[in-house]
Amino acid sequence: MEQKSPLITPVLIAGCLIIMTGFAIRASFGVFQIPIAEEFGWLRSDFSLAIAIQNLAWGIGQPIFGAIAEKIGDRKAIIMGAVAYAAGLLLSAGATTPAAHQFYEVLVGFGIAGTGFGVILAVVGRAASDENRSMALAIATAAGSAGQVIGAPLAEYLLGFLTWQQTFVVFAVMILAVLAVLPMMRSPQATTKAELQESMGQILMRAFKDPSYTLIFLGFFSCGYQLAFVTAHFPALVTEMCGPLDQGGILAQLGITTTSALGAVAISLIGLANIAGTLIAGWAGKRCSKKYLLAGIYTGRTIIAALFIIFPITPLTVILFSVGMGALWLATVPLTSGLVAHLYGLRYMGTLYGIVFFSHQLGSFMGVWLGGKLYDIYGTYSHVWWLGVAVGAFSAIVHLPIKENRAAPVAA
């Protein structure tokens, strides 16, 4: 009787720790919106543009780091990413102008690319067996949510006795310290003979000519738009637009006494709910059509976002939105990356997923930048929120025509 391959491996554990640390830091940037703007008297759009540039650089860097990992090795790419991440944080800590922040966030964005989904999921995907791959990708993705659970409250806590500059330094030390798990990141090249014979140029050409790859690329835009906007602006939105907390209620008893604290906790709730949502998505991805699951997730996000902005914003609706949106938050990632691996194989998964992820980060740039820009113009987040509802509906539709039949690799 053939022995089953284990789901939990050293590669998966190490990948989860790296993603969790990187995403904890990334998810905290929304907490710094108001403190940095108030210290320097900046417009909301100034720091928003810095975060938007960070997301765009992340998107540009993702296929680059995917290709680097496939050419010179996964661990070297991760080291390069962590060093860029730490350098960006340290330089940002000394920045006193919007232009400086915006420039240094390019390094942070490249750092997230080198320590994030594109590189780590490719390693995890190759190390996992066929029967475990969907769930392994989901577990690694859920680790990002675990980072989100601790990131924003950790930043809020550190800001209680440190300056935001000192907090950035602490985060830089954290991302470098996690490199201690790199010896565990040994992954085989789990590819077929035909895939090994196919060059990167051939697989890229095959993907670019495939309408399904284009639809996956387009559909991932709204995911980035919604996630980045909420991560960057939701704490500020809750702080300014949410109704008052009941000082004798259960939230006050839990130590949440201000809308600012509620905004930070909301980001954590999203991450906490998404741990379960992502694991369920990974389980379902092995059993159901990935394109229909993705269409369903984007439909759910569209409905939840529309209902939230239609009704008065209260502490209760903030919590309900956080749990509902959180359950669908990163559930798209194991399904999208798994769909790319299914259609085009594992050999160049990092590069192919990285290109798709660039669309995600274009959406992230637009969500964060428009959030700040339209807020400065209209004094409210409602306009950019409704744009997010519209692009979510668009993504739900474009996933439906995707063909999930895998084409044969082209011989070299």
C-alpha positions as CSV (number, residue, x, y, z in Angstrom):
1,M,0.0,0.0,0.0
2,E,1.4,3.4,-1.1
3,Q,2.1,5.7,1.8
4,K,0.5,9.2,1.6
5,S,2.8,12.2,1.5
6,P,2.5,14.4,4.6
7,L,0.7,17.7,4.2
8,I,2.8,19.6,6.9
9,T,6.4,19.7,5.8
10,P,9.4,21.9,6.8
11,V,9.0,23.8,3.5
12,L,5.4,24.6,4.4
13,I,6.3,25.6,7.9
14,A,9.1,27.9,6.8
15,G,7.0,29.4,4.0
16,C,4.2,30.2,6.5
17,L,6.5,31.9,8.9
18,I,8.1,34.1,6.2
19,I,4.7,35.1,4.7
20,M,3.2,35.7,8.1
21,T,6.0,38.1,9.2
22,G,6.0,40.0,5.9
23,F,2.2,40.3,5.8
24,A,2.0,41.4,9.5
25,I,4.2,44.4,8.6
26,R,2.4,45.1,5.3
27,A,-1.0,45.0,6.9
28,S,-0.1,47.6,9.5
29,F,0.5,50.5,7.2
30,G,-3.1,51.7,7.4
31,V,-2.5,52.3,11.1
32,F,0.2,54.9,10.3
33,Q,-2.1,57.0,8.0
34,I,-3.3,59.5,10.6
35,P,-0.1,59.7,12.8
36,I,2.2,60.4,9.9
37,A,-0.2,62.9,8.2
38,E,-0.8,64.7,11.5
39,E,2.9,65.0,12.4
40,F,3.9,66.6,9.1
41,G,0.6,68.2,8.1
42,W,0.3,66.2,5.0
43,L,-2.8,65.6,2.9
44,R,-4.4,62.1,3.2
45,S,-3.4,61.5,-0.4
46,D,0.3,62.1,0.3
47,F,0.9,59.0,2.5
48,S,-1.8,57.1,0.5
49,L,0.3,57.6,-2.6
50,A,3.3,56.2,-0.8
51,I,1.3,53.0,0.1
52,A,0.0,52.9,-3.5
53,I,3.5,53.1,-4.9
54,Q,4.5,50.3,-2.5
55,N,1.7,48.1,-3.9
56,L,2.6,48.9,-7.5
57,A,6.3,48.1,-6.8
58,W,5.2,44.9,-5.2
59,G,3.3,44.0,-8.4
60,I,6.3,44.9,-10.7
61,G,8.7,43.0,-8.4
62,Q,6.6,39.9,-8.2
63,P,7.3,38.4,-11.6
64,I,10.9,39.6,-11.4
65,F,11.5,37.8,-8.1
66,G,9.6,34.8,-9.4
67,A,12.0,34.7,-12.4
68,I,15.0,35.3,-10.1
69,A,13.9,32.4,-7.9
70,E,13.6,30.1,-10.9
71,K,17.0,31.1,-12.3
72,I,19.3,31.4,-9.3
73,G,17.3,29.8,-6.4
74,D,14.4,30.4,-4.1
75,R,16.3,31.2,-1.0
76,K,18.6,33.7,-2.7
77,A,15.5,35.5,-4.0
78,I,14.0,35.5,-0.5
79,I,17.1,36.9,1.1
80,M,17.2,39.7,-1.5
81,G,13.5,40.5,-0.8
82,A,14.1,40.6,3.0
83,V,17.1,43.0,2.7
84,A,15.1,45.3,0.4
85,Y,12.1,45.2,2.8
86,A,14.3,46.1,5.8
87,A,16.1,48.8,3.9
88,G,12.9,50.4,2.7
89,L,11.5,50.5,6.3
90,L,14.7,51.9,7.8
91,L,14.9,54.6,5.1
92,S,11.2,55.4,5.5
93,A,11.8,55.9,9.2
94,G,14.1,58.8,8.4
95,A,11.9,60.3,5.7
96,T,10.3,63.8,6.4
97,T,8.7,64.6,3.0
98,P,6.0,62.9,1.0
99,A,8.4,62.4,-2.0
100,A,10.9,60.6,0.2
101,H,8.3,58.3,1.7
102,Q,7.0,57.5,-1.8
103,F,10.4,56.8,-3.1
104,Y,11.4,54.5,-0.3
105,E,8.2,52.5,-0.5
106,V,9.5,51.2,-3.8
107,L,12.0,49.2,-1.8
108,V,9.3,48.0,0.6
109,G,7.2,46.9,-2.3
110,F,10.1,44.9,-3.8
111,G,10.7,43.4,-0.4
112,I,7.1,42.2,-0.1
113,A,7.5,40.7,-3.6
114,G,10.6,38.7,-2.6
115,T,9.1,37.4,0.7
116,G,5.5,37.1,-0.4
117,F,3.1,34.9,-2.3
118,G,4.8,34.8,-5.7
119,V,8.0,33.2,-4.5
120,I,6.7,31.3,-1.4
121,L,3.7,29.7,-3.0
122,A,5.8,28.5,-5.9
123,V,8.2,26.7,-3.5
124,V,5.3,25.3,-1.5
125,G,3.5,24.2,-4.6
126,R,6.5,22.3,-5.9
127,A,7.2,20.7,-2.5
128,A,3.6,19.5,-2.1
129,S,2.2,16.3,-3.6
130,D,-0.7,16.5,-6.1
131,E,-3.3,15.5,-3.5
132,N,-2.0,18.0,-1.0
133,R,-1.1,21.0,-3.3
134,S,-4.4,22.9,-3.0
135,M,-4.5,22.7,0.8
136,A,-0.8,23.5,1.1
137,L,-1.3,26.6,-0.9
138,A,-4.3,27.5,1.2
139,I,-2.4,27.0,4.5
140,A,0.5,29.2,3.2
141,T,-2.1,31.8,2.2
142,A,-3.8,31.6,5.5
143,A,-0.5,32.4,7.1
144,G,-0.6,35.7,5.5
145,S,-4.0,36.3,7.2
146,A,-2.4,35.2,10.5
147,G,0.1,38.0,9.9
148,Q,-2.7,40.4,9.3
149,V,-4.3,39.4,12.6
150,I,-1.3,40.5,14.6
151,G,0.1,43.3,12.3
152,A,-2.3,46.2,12.8
153,P,-2.8,45.6,16.6
154,L,1.0,45.2,17.0
155,A,1.6,48.5,15.3
156,E,-1.1,50.2,17.4
157,Y,0.4,48.7,20.6
158,L,4.0,49.8,19.6
159,L,2.7,53.3,18.8
160,G,1.6,53.5,22.4
161,F,5.2,53.9,23.6
162,L,7.3,54.2,20.5
163,T,7.3,56.8,17.7
164,W,6.2,55.6,14.3
165,Q,9.8,55.9,13.2
166,Q,11.0,53.5,15.9
167,T,8.1,51.1,15.0
168,F,9.4,50.9,11.5
169,V,12.9,50.0,12.8
170,V,11.3,47.2,14.9
171,F,9.6,45.9,11.8
172,A,12.9,46.0,9.8
173,V,14.5,43.8,12.5
174,M,11.6,41.4,12.4
175,I,11.8,40.8,8.6
176,L,15.5,40.1,8.8
177,A,15.1,37.8,11.8
178,V,12.7,35.5,10.0
179,L,15.5,34.5,7.5
180,A,16.6,32.1,10.2
181,V,14.1,29.6,8.8
182,L,15.6,29.6,5.3
183,P,17.5,26.3,5.7
184,M,14.1,24.6,5.8
185,M,13.2,26.0,2.4
186,R,14.4,23.1,0.3
187,S,12.0,22.3,-2.5
188,P,12.2,19.8,-5.4
189,Q,11.5,20.7,-9.0
190,A,8.2,18.9,-9.1
191,T,7.8,19.0,-12.9
192,T,7.1,16.5,-15.7
193,K,9.7,15.7,-18.4
194,A,7.6,17.7,-20.9
195,E,7.6,20.8,-18.6
196,L,11.4,20.6,-18.2
197,Q,11.8,20.6,-21.9
198,E,9.6,23.8,-22.3
199,S,11.6,27.1,-22.0
200,M,10.4,30.1,-20.1
201,G,9.8,31.9,-23.4
202,Q,7.6,29.1,-24.7
203,I,5.5,28.9,-21.6
204,L,5.0,32.7,-21.5
205,M,4.0,32.8,-25.1
206,R,1.6,29.9,-24.6
207,A,0.0,31.7,-21.6
208,F,-0.2,35.1,-23.4
209,K,-2.0,33.5,-26.3
210,D,-4.5,31.8,-24.1
211,P,-7.7,33.9,-23.5
212,S,-8.1,32.1,-20.1
213,Y,-4.8,33.5,-18.8
214,T,-6.0,37.0,-19.9
215,L,-9.2,36.6,-18.0
216,I,-7.4,35.4,-14.9
217,F,-5.2,38.5,-15.2
218,L,-8.1,40.9,-15.6
219,G,-10.1,39.2,-12.8
220,F,-7.4,39.6,-10.2
221,F,-7.5,43.4,-10.5
222,S,-10.5,43.9,-8.3
223,C,-9.0,41.6,-5.6
224,G,-6.1,44.0,-5.3
225,Y,-8.3,47.1,-5.4
226,Q,-10.5,45.9,-2.6
227,L,-7.8,44.5,-0.3
228,A,-5.4,47.3,-0.6
229,F,-8.0,50.0,-0.1
230,V,-9.4,48.3,3.0
231,T,-5.9,47.6,4.4
232,A,-4.7,51.2,3.8
233,H,-7.9,53.2,4.5
234,F,-10.4,51.2,6.6
235,P,-8.8,52.1,10.0
236,A,-9.1,55.8,9.0
237,L,-12.6,55.3,7.6
238,V,-13.8,53.6,10.8
239,T,-12.1,56.3,12.9
240,E,-13.9,59.1,11.1
241,M,-17.2,57.6,9.8
242,C,-18.2,55.0,12.4
243,G,-20.8,55.9,15.0
244,P,-19.8,56.2,18.7
245,L,-19.0,53.1,20.8
246,D,-21.1,52.2,23.8
247,Q,-18.7,52.8,26.6
248,G,-20.4,50.3,28.7
249,G,-20.7,47.7,26.0
250,I,-18.8,44.5,25.3
251,L,-16.3,46.2,23.1
252,A,-15.3,48.6,25.9
253,Q,-15.0,45.6,28.2
254,L,-12.6,44.1,25.7
255,G,-10.5,47.3,25.8
256,I,-11.8,48.8,22.5
257,T,-12.8,52.2,23.7
258,T,-12.2,54.4,20.6
259,T,-13.1,54.1,16.9
260,S,-9.3,54.2,16.2
261,A,-8.8,51.1,18.1
262,L,-11.9,49.5,16.5
263,G,-10.3,50.3,13.1
264,A,-7.1,48.4,13.9
265,V,-9.1,45.5,15.4
266,A,-11.2,45.4,12.2
267,I,-8.1,44.6,10.2
268,S,-7.3,41.8,12.6
269,L,-10.8,40.4,12.4
270,I,-10.6,40.4,8.6
271,G,-7.4,38.4,8.9
272,L,-8.8,36.0,11.5
273,A,-11.9,35.3,9.5
274,N,-9.8,34.7,6.4
275,I,-7.8,32.0,8.0
276,A,-10.9,29.8,8.0
277,G,-12.1,31.2,4.6
278,T,-8.8,30.4,2.9
279,L,-8.6,26.9,4.3
280,I,-12.1,26.2,3.1
281,A,-11.2,27.6,-0.3
282,G,-8.2,25.3,-0.5
283,W,-10.4,22.3,0.5
284,A,-13.0,23.2,-2.1
285,G,-10.4,24.0,-4.8
286,K,-9.5,20.3,-4.9
287,R,-13.1,19.2,-5.3
288,C,-14.9,22.0,-7.3
289,S,-14.3,24.1,-10.4
290,K,-11.8,26.9,-9.4
291,K,-13.3,29.4,-11.8
292,Y,-16.8,29.1,-10.3
293,L,-15.5,29.3,-6.8
294,L,-13.6,32.5,-7.7
295,A,-16.8,34.0,-9.4
296,G,-18.7,33.1,-6.2
297,I,-16.1,34.8,-4.0
298,Y,-16.1,38.0,-6.0
299,T,-20.0,38.0,-6.0
300,G,-20.0,37.7,-2.2
301,R,-17.5,40.5,-1.8
302,T,-19.6,42.8,-4.0
303,I,-22.7,42.1,-2.0
304,I,-21.1,42.6,1.4
305,A,-19.3,45.8,0.3
306,A,-22.5,47.3,-1.1
307,L,-24.6,46.5,2.0
308,F,-21.9,48.0,4.3
309,I,-21.9,51.4,2.6
310,I,-25.7,51.5,2.1
311,F,-26.5,51.1,5.8
312,P,-25.3,53.5,8.6
313,I,-21.8,52.6,9.8
314,T,-21.8,51.5,13.4
315,P,-19.5,49.3,15.5
316,L,-21.8,46.4,14.8
317,T,-21.7,46.8,11.0
318,V,-17.9,47.3,11.1
319,I,-17.5,43.9,12.9
320,L,-20.0,42.2,10.6
321,F,-18.3,43.6,7.5
322,S,-14.9,42.5,8.8
323,V,-16.0,39.0,9.4
324,G,-17.9,38.7,6.2
325,M,-15.3,40.3,3.9
326,G,-12.5,38.5,5.9
327,A,-14.0,35.1,5.0
328,L,-13.5,35.9,1.4
329,W,-10.3,38.1,1.8
330,L,-7.4,35.9,0.5
331,A,-9.5,33.0,-0.5
332,T,-8.8,34.0,-4.1
333,V,-5.1,33.4,-3.8
334,P,-4.9,29.6,-3.5
335,L,-7.6,29.3,-6.1
336,T,-5.9,31.7,-8.6
337,S,-2.4,30.3,-8.0
338,G,-3.7,26.8,-8.2
339,L,-5.5,27.5,-11.4
340,V,-2.3,28.9,-12.9
341,A,-0.4,25.8,-11.8
342,H,-3.1,23.5,-13.2
343,L,-3.2,25.2,-16.6
344,Y,0.6,25.8,-17.2
345,G,2.4,23.4,-14.8
346,L,4.8,24.1,-11.9
347,R,8.1,24.8,-13.6
348,Y,7.5,28.5,-14.1
349,M,4.6,28.9,-11.7
350,G,6.4,31.8,-9.9
351,T,6.8,33.8,-13.0
352,L,3.3,33.1,-14.4
353,Y,1.6,33.8,-11.1
354,G,3.8,36.9,-10.7
355,I,2.5,38.3,-13.9
356,V,-1.1,37.7,-12.9
357,F,-0.3,39.2,-9.5
358,F,0.8,42.4,-11.3
359,S,-2.8,43.0,-12.2
360,H,-3.7,42.5,-8.6
361,Q,-1.2,45.2,-7.6
362,L,-2.4,47.6,-10.4
363,G,-5.7,47.3,-8.6
364,S,-4.0,47.8,-5.3
365,F,-2.3,51.0,-6.5
366,M,-5.6,52.4,-7.8
367,G,-7.5,51.4,-4.6
368,V,-5.0,53.1,-2.3
369,W,-4.3,56.1,-4.4
370,L,-7.9,56.8,-5.3
371,G,-8.9,56.3,-1.7
372,G,-6.7,59.2,-0.6
373,K,-7.3,61.4,-3.7
374,L,-11.1,61.2,-3.7
375,Y,-11.1,61.6,0.1
376,D,-9.2,64.9,-0.3
377,I,-11.7,66.1,-3.0
378,Y,-15.0,65.0,-1.4
379,G,-14.1,64.5,2.2
380,T,-15.5,61.0,2.2
381,Y,-14.6,57.5,1.2
382,S,-18.0,56.7,-0.3
383,H,-17.1,57.4,-4.0
384,V,-14.0,55.1,-4.0
385,W,-16.0,52.5,-2.1
386,W,-18.6,52.2,-4.8
387,L,-15.9,51.9,-7.4
388,G,-14.7,48.9,-5.5
389,V,-18.2,47.4,-5.6
390,A,-18.3,47.9,-9.4
391,V,-14.9,46.2,-10.1
392,G,-15.9,43.3,-7.8
393,A,-18.9,42.7,-9.9
394,F,-16.7,42.9,-13.0
395,S,-14.3,40.2,-11.7
396,A,-17.2,37.9,-10.8
397,I,-18.3,38.0,-14.5
398,V,-14.9,37.6,-16.2
399,H,-14.0,34.4,-14.4
400,L,-17.0,32.5,-15.9
401,P,-15.6,32.0,-19.5
402,I,-12.3,30.6,-18.3
403,K,-11.5,27.2,-19.7
404,E,-10.0,24.9,-17.1
405,N,-8.7,22.3,-19.5
406,R,-4.9,22.1,-19.4
407,A,-3.1,22.4,-22.8
408,A,-0.1,20.1,-23.5
409,P,3.4,21.7,-23.1
410,V,5.3,22.7,-26.2
411,A,8.4,20.7,-26.8
412,A,11.7,22.7,-27.0
